[in-house]
Amino acid sequence: MCYPIGMVSVPPAAAQRFRRQVLRWFDQHGRKHLPWQKQPSPYRVWISEIMLQQTQVATVIPYYQTFMRHFPSVSALARADEDHVLQLWSGLGYYARARNLHRAAKIIANEYRSCFPREREALIALPGIGRSTAGAISALALHQRAPILDGNVKRVLTRFHAIAGWPGEKQIEHGLWALAEQYTPHKHVAAYTQAMMDLGATVCTRSKPNCAYCPLRGQCQAYAQQTQAHYPSSKPKKTLPTKKVNMLLLLNNETVLLEKRPPSGIWGGLWSFPECPDLAALPAWCKQQFGYTLSHQQTWPVLRHTFSHFHLVITPIVCHVTRVNNRHMLKDASQHRWCSLDDVHNRGLASPIKRLLTELQRQSTPLPA
């Protein structure tokens, strides 16, 4: 039977069968040895859930392990310098997640004496924690009955019920939450929650779902109709705009000038390169901004990087500079720093900036005789 999204009432017997099949499958095939599953605490589950947003488990595991070594508790994270947090996050992308982690840790330390709030509403009020993440923390760490609706669960439910339309639409999302609520059991909630995530991640995958091993295939509407590829519907595509920037790789001997980006916006709080708005006025702009004269410059091939909402086209210009006045001070020394090429990666850097710095290091290293 297919349940239209406007009619979200699932018969109790059908809901019970759904849970039983999912839990039985989890007993035999579920993942039970992930790092955050060992001694699961609200803090450990929280860090893993935030890292797993938009990121696959295999990628997250080494980041999670390193992060936990440096910040084993919420109080340790709250005391940390933001630069250190962003450095350990470098490469995971979506850096607002790291900044929100840091902000939330400070709130928990200051307002809750480093003890995680147990109420879902209080969790949702923290920066970066939405309804599904709060549900995962409640279910996996606190064993409280709480539904989740991450990408994996959305995919399972939309296929199981053959729900058309993009799950991000309010009406469809509302219906999916109602379904998730009805299916979530009162007992074994941690196992069920992990099972639903595992089922979506390992069997009911985006492409080429392994339906032969799915415990729900007997009642799955998409499987019955062989329309698995139709669900969930993709987000309506938009033509992404393109933004062009000129990044200056300013070199002085074996050091490069880095600039800290504003706390909000793309790569917020990370270290990057200064951006010159007008290359024709580059020498005058460099002298005005930093007090340096260009002795040599070279333009590298453009580097493209795509965000969820626009394409970024970077033109890197390598500039060797000399100091005009030894007493000249940068306008904001806290936001600019000359860094040795040997240890420049020991800070928060976005992936394109890392690539450019790696190339700088490669070109600055003399070939063996």
Secondary structure, 3 states (H helix, E strand, C coil): CCCCCCCCCCCHHHHHHHHHHHHHHHHHHCCCCCHHHCCCCHHHHHHHHHHHCCCCHHHHHHHHHHHHHHCCCHHHHHHCCHHHHHHHHCCCCCCHHHHHHHHHHHHHHHHCCCCCCCCHHHHHCCCCCCHHHHHHHHHHHHCCCCCCCCHHHHHHHHHHCCCCCCCCCHHHHHHHHHHHHHHCCCCCHHHHHHHHHHHHHHCCCCCCCCHHHCCCCCCCHHHHHCCHHHCCCCCCCCCCCEEEEEEEEEEECCEEEEEECCCCCCCCCCEECCECCCHHHHHHHHHHHHCEEEEEEEECCCEEEECCCCEEEEEEEEEEEEECCCCCCCCCHHHEEEEECCCCCCCCECHHHHHHHHHHHHHHCCCCC
